[in-house]
Amino acid sequence: DWAEGLRQDIFDGTPRDYAGDPAYDLYVQARGVDPQQTKEHHKLMRRLADGTDETSITYL
């Protein structure tokens, strides 16, 4: 169904590595942390994929 396809799309996009992109590298250098490597980011991706986050299309 479409929700499972959306879930797969979200998971397919999560491993995207922006390292090497000048703007992203500058952001990481300025902040001191890679936002894609935080526990919060991983939790958000899981909630979105499971449809349990308020911003999820399947939440309503």
Secondary structure, DSSP 8 states (H G I E B T S, - for coil): -HHHHHHHHHHHHTT---TT-HHHHHHHHHHSS-GGGSHHHHHHHHHHHHT-STTSTT--
